[in-house]
Amino acid sequence: MRLLLIEDEILLGRVVVQGLELARYEVTWCQSGTAGYERACEGGWAVILLDLMLPGRDGWSVCRGLRDRRDATPILMLTARDDIDDRVRGLELGADDYLVKPFAFPELRARIAALIRRGRGQRRRCIHVGELEIDTEVREVTRAGELLPLTPREYDLLEVLASREGHVVSKETILNLWGDWESTPNTVEVHLAALRRKLEPEKLVHTVHRRGYLLRDPKRETEPS
């Protein structure tokens, strides 16, 4: 498994690289955001470990640039800034997970493993809802043949709802399927709002008061279950 570490703290970088290599990962380490972004664009990474405060190009910009390229590589943000606004901003830009420094190495390793498991391709399957086609192997969504630029979390939400079309999915179910420790019900709401904007003008995702959300093809007259 190839990992890309983008981190400018020398001591931390050495410790992380050494630990991950002992865990049998192949690690490439970049010490600036500019160099890290260039290497990230080469592709083929299982996970990108991304610091926020970087010389040349900060972590926000690196994350946004990769998602604008429709690069779905899992991104784990590493930062000393334990602020909820920073976490939400990172998630909105397309980060998959967030780990606050200082962290225990076993936790870092567990989060990397969880992101790799989540990103592994499933048996090729396409889900169709209205004009949407959701390819679960390559994790791409098209509408009437046009690719929709979804972040990894927006895609995860859409796939969960579409695979249970017509059935209510609770926030707790979504969080359990994400399988991380940092996300909250508010995080789900943030990603859902962004997903709805990208699905407009179609009204596919509906809120069921005190129960959760459901996705329904407007052409199908079914009651939520």
Secondary structure, 3 states (H helix, E strand, C coil): CEEEEECCCHHHHHHHHHHHHHCCCEEEEECCHHHHHHHHCCCCCCEEEEECCCCCCCHHHHHHHHHHCCCCCCEEEEECCCCHHHHHHHHHHCCCEEEECCCCHHHHHHHHHHHHHHHCCCCCCEEEECCEEEECCCCEEEECCEECCCCHHHHHHHHHHHHCCCCCECHHHHHHHHCCCCCCHHHHHHHHHHHHHHHCCCCCEEEECCCEEEECCCCCCCCCC
